[in-house]
């Protein structure tokens, strides 16, 4: 049952995660190519896994996965890794703004579809209106980058967005019986073989971690993985998948703001209009229309 307390916890968790997500680009730039891409991901996943496993072992919260739940863990892990690989490929080839536009559009629409099909959530007029407004906001934010590019990589960005929505929403199926820490730990564990194989195929140079700023940023990145992973699970656990998917768009707003603060990236009029439009889309379903209608003359 959705209570006011659950809603506050859910919204706070999603907003917190999107704020931290905004720093991912900054940390990525700070690390740059000083650590090979997939090897860096490997070290972050391993670090996160060990920390989370230690937490579970210390608190004795590690549970045996029930046979009927195994499919949700596997599907969620596959979707998360598809999202990661798809985003890497598309962001590397097509314009970043275009990739972001398709990715966020796919993840939001995916959240709506999964919420309806898997969790029987109602598609109200207010929710559909919010979805339309959100997509319109994306058009404004990324208007200068929306142009046809290589279709295969545009499809990769769309699949990446949908895969991410599956990873986000499927946690609702199992987060009642397993702690967010265990789900987060398994996400990192399942991701390890994939980045390991890719790193070996690309013959990346592995170097031992050392005490310097680059590795400090890398492990700070890993720590943020741990925190955001927890917050996403909490957020989707306490909110409808469709509403949580809308709130995930706050990441765009934080990314724009942090880009300006850290790198003095210019914010166009269209970006401001798009940002305000997205804010409207996010808060629209949270308005108490019954109270508003009673106060109207």
C-alpha positions in Angstrom: 0.0 0.0 0.0 1.3 3.4 -1.0 1.4 5.7 2.0 2.6 9.3 2.4 5.7 8.0 4.3 6.5 5.6 1.5 6.2 8.3 -1.0 8.5 10.6 0.9 11.1 7.8 1.3 10.8 6.9 -2.4 11.1 10.4 -3.8 14.0 11.3 -1.4 15.8 8.2 -2.4 15.4 8.8 -6.2 16.3 12.4 -5.9 19.4 11.6 -3.9 20.5 9.0 -6.4 20.0 11.3 -9.4 22.0 14.0 -7.6 24.9 11.6 -7.1 24.5 10.4 -10.7 25.2 14.0 -11.8 28.7 13.6 -10.5 29.5 10.5 -12.5 30.4 12.5 -15.6 32.7 14.7 -13.5 34.5 11.7 -12.0 34.7 10.1 -15.4 36.4 13.2 -16.8 38.7 13.4 -13.7 39.8 9.8 -14.3 40.0 10.2 -18.1 42.1 7.5 -19.8 44.6 7.3 -17.0 43.0 4.0 -16.1 41.7 1.8 -19.0 37.9 2.0 -19.3 36.9 -1.6 -18.6 39.8 -2.3 -16.2 38.6 0.7 -14.2 35.1 -0.6 -14.2 36.4 -4.0 -13.1 38.2 -2.5 -10.1 35.2 -0.5 -9.1 32.8 -3.5 -9.3 35.3 -5.6 -7.4 35.7 -3.0 -4.7 31.9 -2.4 -4.4 31.3 -6.2 -4.3 33.8 -6.7 -1.5 32.5 -3.8 0.6 28.8 -4.9 0.2 29.6 -8.6 0.9 31.5 -7.6 4.1 28.5 -5.5 5.2 26.1 -8.4 4.6 28.4 -10.9 6.3 29.0 -8.6 9.3 25.3 -7.9 9.8 24.3 -11.5 9.0 21.8 -10.3 6.3 22.9 -12.5 3.5 20.0 -14.7 2.4 19.8 -17.8 0.2 18.0 -16.9 -3.0 14.7 -18.8 -3.4 14.3 -20.8 -6.5 11.3 -18.8 -7.7 13.2 -15.5 -7.3 16.3 -16.6 -9.2 14.8 -15.6 -12.6 14.2 -12.0 -11.4 17.9 -11.7 -10.3 19.1 -13.1 -13.6 16.8 -11.0 -15.8 17.7 -7.8 -13.8 21.4 -8.5 -14.0 21.2 -9.2 -17.8 19.2 -6.0 -18.4 21.6 -3.9 -16.3 24.6 -5.1 -18.2 22.8 -4.7 -21.6 22.1 -1.1 -20.5 25.8 -0.5 -19.6 27.2 -2.0 -22.8 24.5 -0.3 -25.0 25.1 3.1 -23.5 28.9 2.7 -23.9 28.6 1.8 -27.6 26.1 4.5 -28.5 27.8 7.3 -26.5 31.1 6.4 -28.1 29.8 6.6 -31.7 26.8 9.0 -32.0 26.5 12.6 -30.6 26.3 12.4 -26.8 23.2 14.7 -26.7 21.4 12.4 -29.2 22.4 9.3 -27.2 21.1 10.9 -24.0 17.8 11.9 -25.6 17.2 8.4 -26.9 18.4 6.8 -23.6 16.2 8.9 -21.3 13.2 8.6 -23.6 13.6 4.8 -23.7 14.1 4.4 -19.9 11.1 6.6 -19.1 8.8 4.9 -21.6 10.2 1.5 -20.5 9.3 2.3 -16.9 5.7 3.2 -17.9 5.3 -0.1 -19.9 6.8 -2.3 -17.2 4.7 -0.6 -14.5 1.6 -1.3 -16.5 2.4 -4.8 -17.6 4.3 -6.2 -14.6 2.8 -4.3 -11.7 -0.7 -3.5 -13.0 -0.2 0.2 -12.4 -2.9 2.5 -13.8 -2.1 4.6 -16.8 -4.1 7.7 -15.8 -4.5 10.8 -17.9 -2.3 12.7 -15.5 0.5 10.2 -15.9 0.2 10.1 -19.7 0.2 13.9 -19.7 3.4 13.9 -17.6 5.0 11.4 -20.0 4.2 13.6 -23.0 5.5 16.7 -21.1 8.7 14.9 -20.1 9.4 13.8 -23.6 8.8 17.4 -24.8 11.3 18.6 -22.2 13.9 16.1 -23.5 13.3 17.6 -27.0 14.0 21.1 -25.7 17.1 20.1 -23.7 18.7 18.1 -26.5 17.2 20.0 -29.5 20.6 20.9 -31.0 21.6 17.2 -31.1 18.4 15.6 -32.3 19.2 14.6 -35.9 19.3 11.3 -37.7 22.5 9.3 -37.1 23.6 5.7 -37.6 20.4 3.8 -37.0 22.1 0.7 -35.4 23.7 2.9 -32.7 20.5 4.9 -32.1 18.9 1.5 -31.5 21.7 0.6 -29.1 20.9 3.8 -27.1 17.2 2.9 -27.1 17.9 -0.7 -25.9 20.3 0.7 -23.3 17.5 3.0 -21.9 15.0 0.2 -21.9 17.5 -2.2 -20.3 18.1 0.4 -17.6 14.4 0.7 -16.9 14.2 -3.1 -16.5 17.1 -3.0 -14.1 15.4 -0.2 -12.1 11.9 -1.7 -12.0 12.6 -5.4 -11.6 14.0 -4.7 -8.1 10.4 -4.2 -7.0 9.8 -7.9 -7.5 12.4 -9.0 -5.0 13.2 -6.0 -2.7 10.5 -7.0 -0.2 12.3 -10.3 0.6 16.0 -9.3 0.1 17.9 -6.3 1.4 18.9 -3.6 -0.9 22.5 -4.4 0.1 22.2 -7.9 -1.2 20.6 -6.9 -4.5 23.3 -4.3 -4.9 26.1 -6.8 -4.1 24.8 -9.2 -6.7 24.6 -6.5 -9.3 28.3 -5.9 -8.9 29.1 -9.6 -8.8 27.1 -10.3 -12.1 28.8 -7.4 -13.8 32.4 -8.6 -13.0 32.7 -11.4 -15.6 31.4 -9.1 -18.4 33.9 -6.3 -17.9 36.6 -8.8 -17.2 36.1 -10.6 -20.5 35.8 -7.3 -22.5 39.0 -5.9 -20.8 40.9 -9.1 -21.8 39.6 -9.0 -25.3 40.7 -5.4 -25.7 44.1 -6.3 -24.1 43.9 -3.4 -21.7 47.0 -2.7 -19.6 46.4 -3.6 -16.0 48.2 -1.6 -13.4 48.2 -2.0 -9.6 46.2 0.7 -7.8 48.4 3.3 -6.2 48.0 6.3 -3.9 47.3 9.1 -6.3 44.4 11.4 -7.2 43.3 9.3 -10.2 42.8 6.1 -8.1 41.2 8.2 -5.3 38.6 9.3 -7.9 38.2 5.8 -9.1 37.4 4.4 -5.6 35.2 7.4 -4.9 33.3 6.5 -8.1 32.9 2.9 -6.7 31.6 4.3 -3.4 29.0 6.3 -5.3 28.0 3.1 -7.1 27.3 1.5 -3.7 25.2 4.5 -2.5 23.3 5.1 -5.7 22.6 1.3 -6.1 21.0 1.3 -2.6 19.0 4.5 -3.2 17.6 3.3 -6.5 16.3 0.1 -4.9 14.8 2.0 -2.0 13.2 4.5 -4.4 11.5 1.9 -6.7 10.5 -0.2 -3.7 8.5 2.7 -2.2 7.1 4.3 -5.5 5.2 3.1 -8.5 7.5 2.2 -11.3 6.0 4.9 -13.6 6.3 7.6 -11.0 9.9 6.6 -10.1 10.8 6.6 -13.8 9.7 10.2 -14.1 11.7 11.2 -11.1 14.8 9.6 -12.6 14.8 12.4 -15.1 16.0 14.7 -12.4 19.5 13.4 -13.2 19.4 15.6 -16.4 18.8 18.7 -14.3 21.6 17.9 -11.8 23.9 17.0 -14.7 23.2 20.4 -16.4 23.7 22.3 -13.2 26.9 20.5 -12.2 28.3 20.9 -15.7 27.8 24.7 -15.4 29.3 24.9 -11.9 32.4 22.7 -12.6 33.1 23.3 -16.3 31.2 26.6 -17.0 29.3 24.8 -19.7 26.8 27.2 -21.3 23.1 26.7 -20.7 20.9 27.8 -23.6 17.4 29.2 -23.5 16.1 25.9 -24.9 17.9 24.0 -22.1 16.3 26.1 -19.5 12.8 25.7 -21.1 13.4 21.9 -21.3 14.6 21.8 -17.6 11.5 23.6 -16.4 9.3 21.4 -18.6 10.8 18.3 -17.1 10.2 19.7 -13.6 6.5 20.2 -14.4 6.3 16.6 -15.7 7.9 15.3 -12.5 5.7 17.1 -10.1 2.4 16.9 -12.0 1.4 13.4 -10.8 2.2 14.4 -7.2 -0.4 17.2 -7.1 -3.4 16.4 -5.0 -6.1 17.1 -7.7 -9.0 16.3 -5.4 -8.0 19.1 -3.0 -7.3 21.5 -5.8 -10.7 20.8 -7.4 -12.5 21.4 -4.1 -10.7 24.8 -3.7 -11.6 25.9 -7.2 -14.7 28.2 -7.4 
